Amino acid sequence: MMRSTFVGGGNMASAMIGGLLARGANTADIAVVEPLAAQREKLAARFPGVGIHAAVGAGPLERADIVVLAVKPQQMQDAARQLSPFIGAVPLVLTIAAGVRCADLGRWLGGYARIVR
């Protein structure tokens, strides 16, 4: 199974994580970066064993095969800029944000080009 890191832990990310776990994914292969403490608590209660992190950094991304950007479009630029120093070794970025062009996202990620929308 792929190791997945979600940036944003809201409804869409929770639905995707639930689906992965329902299909047999190992909780140790999933990490979530969520800045809001109340939402981190909800995620930890709903998905015990999933790595929950308050901020982007090398830790949540070090083994990721895929990073799923599950933030609102208006938060995407800030989230991408925070990710850019750590994203180079990640094989693939998936964005679920509507209206964000891959070219813009790649630029915000410091030239990263392996993006799926």
C-alpha positions in Angstrom: 0.0 0.0 0.0 1.2 3.5 -0.7 2.2 5.8 2.1 -0.1 8.9 2.0 0.2 12.3 3.6 -2.8 14.5 3.6 -2.4 18.3 4.0 -5.7 19.4 5.4 -7.8 17.1 7.6 -11.3 18.3 6.9 -14.3 16.5 5.4 -12.8 15.5 2.1 -9.6 14.2 3.6 -11.5 12.3 6.3 -13.7 10.6 3.7 -10.6 9.6 1.7 -8.8 8.3 4.8 -11.9 6.4 5.8 -12.0 4.8 2.3 -8.3 3.9 2.4 -8.7 2.2 5.8 -11.9 0.4 4.8 -9.9 -1.1 1.9 -7.2 -2.4 4.2 -4.6 0.4 4.3 -2.4 0.4 7.4 -2.9 3.4 9.7 0.9 3.6 10.0 1.0 4.4 6.2 -1.2 7.5 6.6 -0.3 11.0 8.0 -2.3 14.1 8.2 -1.1 17.7 8.6 -3.9 19.8 10.2 -3.2 23.1 11.8 -6.4 23.4 13.8 -6.1 21.6 17.3 -9.8 20.8 17.5 -9.7 19.1 14.1 -6.6 17.2 15.0 -8.4 15.9 18.1 -11.3 14.7 15.9 -9.0 13.0 13.5 -7.1 11.2 16.2 -10.3 10.0 17.8 -11.8 8.8 14.5 -8.5 7.3 13.0 -6.4 5.9 15.9 -2.9 5.1 14.7 -2.9 7.6 11.9 0.0 10.1 12.2 -1.5 13.5 13.1 0.8 16.6 12.7 0.2 20.3 13.4 2.6 21.6 10.8 4.2 20.7 7.5 7.7 19.4 7.9 10.1 16.6 7.0 8.4 14.2 9.5 5.0 13.9 7.9 6.6 13.8 4.4 9.7 11.7 4.9 8.2 8.4 3.6 5.3 9.7 1.6 4.6 8.1 -1.8 1.8 10.7 -2.4 0.8 14.0 -0.8 -2.9 14.8 -1.1 -3.6 18.5 -0.9 -7.0 18.7 0.7 -7.2 22.4 1.6 -9.6 25.0 0.3 -8.6 26.8 -2.9 -8.0 30.0 -1.0 -5.5 28.3 1.3 -3.7 26.4 -1.4 -0.9 29.0 -2.1 0.0 29.2 1.5 0.0 25.5 2.0 2.0 24.9 -1.1 4.7 27.4 -0.1 5.0 25.7 3.3 5.4 22.3 1.5 7.9 23.5 -1.1 11.1 22.9 1.0 10.1 19.3 1.7 8.3 18.1 -1.5 11.2 17.3 -3.7 11.5 13.6 -2.8 7.7 12.9 -2.9 6.8 11.0 -6.1 3.4 12.5 -6.6 1.1 15.4 -5.4 -2.6 15.1 -5.8 -4.8 18.2 -5.4 -8.5 18.0 -4.8 -9.0 21.8 -4.8 -11.3 23.1 -7.5 -10.1 26.0 -9.6 -6.4 25.7 -8.8 -4.3 25.3 -12.0 -1.5 22.7 -11.9 0.9 25.4 -13.3 0.2 27.7 -10.4 0.5 24.9 -7.9 3.8 23.8 -9.4 5.2 27.3 -9.2 4.1 27.6 -5.5 5.8 24.3 -4.8 9.0 25.7 -6.1 8.9 24.1 -9.6 7.6 20.7 -8.6 5.9 19.1 -11.6 4.5 15.7 -10.7 1.0 17.0 -9.9 -2.4 15.3 -10.5 -5.6 17.2 -10.3 
